[in-house]
Amino acid sequence: MSVRDLTYSVDAVVLDIEGTTSATGFVVDVLYPYSRSRFAALLAERSKDPEVARAVAQVREAIGEPDADAGRVEKALNSWLDDDVKATPLKTLQGIVWSEGFARGDLVSHFYDDVVPRLRAWHSAGVRLYVYSSGSVAAQRAWFTNSPEGDLTSLVSGLYDTENAGPKQEAESYRRIAAATQVAPDRLLFLSDRPGELDAARAAGWHTVGVRRPGEPYFEQGVGDHAAAGTFDEITVSRSTT
């Protein structure tokens, strides 16, 4: 396939969020500070919740301090935030904080203007939509539930993160998603702004398009030899018939 060919006949499209459907700046400038401001309360008030307790145990294991108290765990989380480390326990706890923030009305998610109309069109055409993001499934669900255009979760057939699928730059993660969705690899299209993720998806047999939006961190780097689009409007997707 030519890198200029942006027409695909597939059964499903899998979406990255940050830098692809939505602005990285919103995540970094709005969501990250919000989670930082709420970590202490979360660790104090919900320490016995199974999901929180499991994430805290993962933090302690990652930093090699099995007896780390809440303050030390918070410090580790904030350090990972500063360095933009895609650590699973960080993403889990961020997802819980963000879900609460969205539920309270403190937060409303962001989508680029071209995204939602195209998602609705693809969904109406019978193409299944999935999300694969480093953000937790809880955060993804809150993101799509609380969009500026209302609840978009009816458009999405499934959500995948680094915990239920694996690291985003490993081909095996994309094989797991293909198996879970029961869609053949050559009937899957992955949209992302990150070349390493696109490489991994292609290695698993998927179609790929790199989304290059001005102002996003990976815009200047480009997407290697993958097909590239500036907006979702440049991508034509139809349901495969074979």
Helices and strands as residue ranges (DSSP letters): E 7-10, E 12-15, H 24-26, I 27-31, H 32-45, H 50-63, H 70-83, H 88-104, H 115-124, E 128-132, H 137-145, G 153-155, E 158-160, H 171-181, G 185-187, E 188-192, H 195-203, E 207-211, E 227-229, G 232-234, E 236-239
